[in-house]
Amino acid sequence: QVHLVESGGGYVQPGGSLRLSCAVSGSAVNDYIMAWYREAPGKPRELVADIINGGRSNYRDSVKGRFSISTDNATNTVFLDMNRLEHEAPAVYLCNAKRSYITDNHNWGRGNQVTVTS
């Protein structure tokens, strides 16, 4: 069982940047498909970005070119660098780990709030 702990959320001004971190324990970060989801009030949880075993990454269209997902083997951490934050609704960003795209066995962190506000 892998354990995920997010950090780095908070308030950011429009146009600003924020880095989210997810510390992984119980297994190597690159053994999994690591993903960031977000959940805004009244809206379904949505996939923001994922990275497959530390290699290829995928992004939802609305964040392409602004967000970047990466992993660090040395610290066993996955990051989400968010730049040019403008139109994102306040949301809880959650870290997710799964062995494959077809598994029902997902591991979740507790999430961190991100709010873009002036």
PyMOL commands that set and color helices and strands:
alter all, ss='L'
color gray80, all
select helices_A, chain A and resi 29-31+61-63
alter helices_A, ss='H'
color red, helices_A
select strands_A, chain A and resi 3-7+10-12+16-25+33-39+46-52+57-59+67-72+77-85+91-98+106-108+112-116
alter strands_A, ss='S'
color yellow, strands_A
deselect
rebuild
show_as cartoon
